[in-house]
Amino acid sequence: MVGPVVELPEQFDVPEGAFPAEPPDPPATPRDAATVMLLRDTSAGPEVFMLRRVTGMAFAGGMSVFPGGGVDNRDADSALEWTGNPPAWWAEVFDCARGLASALVCAAVRETFEESGVLLAGPDADSVVRDPRPYAAARTALVNRELSLAEFLADAGLVLRADLLRPWANWVTPESEPRRYDTRFLVATLPDGQHADGATTEAESAGWFRPDDAIEDWKAGRCGLMPPTWRTLTELSRFGTVAEVLAAERRLEKVIPKVTREGRKLRLVLPGDPSYPTAAGHLDARPDDEVQS
């Protein structure tokens, strides 16, 4: 199992005013979401596909992220057919109800197709679509919410390949944020013959990056990373091949960053950091207030 990273770099210190002066009370309910780290092998090690979100978006504007997004009603279509571990297995891994687990897997595949053009589906349990470009119209319909993934796959004679996905992590936005997500991170290999294009209106650019290179770009100020993305890249950088990533043992626990004051700065802290137990969930809370997870 990959060891935890418990301390964030100083670059994640944020000035006073970066969070709302009066945090929501009660805290906003996190929206369930899924994100997928698409990986491919190169002679220099694994690369991961990333999108730079359009500046000015309500959440993570200008940040470099992995394809993903929130679960919506389309993803709860009970007609969805897939191969691989059943919803009950994913429900145990994600520690949630079976229906939500199914919707999360569906959202992961749908968002990956919408935002990168990569389709984790095939005619049967032993094959994957080699060229998703003929399904461009369906991709657009999915983006416009005119079609559910279950409807698209059924019409195309395809099944979702849940066996191509591996659970990786579970991050929840801090309670001090007005817009919150409970995001499950998954990993998958870029299927043979497919090409990630990043052709989405939500991104201004996209490309493949070695995890270490993405982190160096962030350090140099050439891109923005959120703590979950930084930590995930740090973890991925420890592997020499995609196969090693997929074989890694993971135990998903909800990671909820907290915010602590240090002078005029606010510092994000993670579970395992010595200051985490005494950090306030709300900026206006007493330091010894506990956040119930």
Beta strands, then each sheet from edge to edge (+ up, - down):
strand 1: 14-15
strand 2: 31-40
strand 3: 47-53
strand 4: 64-65
strand 5: 68-70
strand 6: 82-83
strand 7: 121-122
strand 8: 159-161
strand 9: 166-172
strand 10: 181-189
strand 11: 203-209
strand 12: 254-255
strand 13: 258-262
strand 14: 265-269
sheet 1: 1+ 14- 13+
sheet 2: 4+ 3- 2+ 5-
sheet 3: 4+ 3- 2+ 10+ 9- 12-
sheet 4: 4+ 3- 11+
sheet 5: 6+ 8+ 7-
end
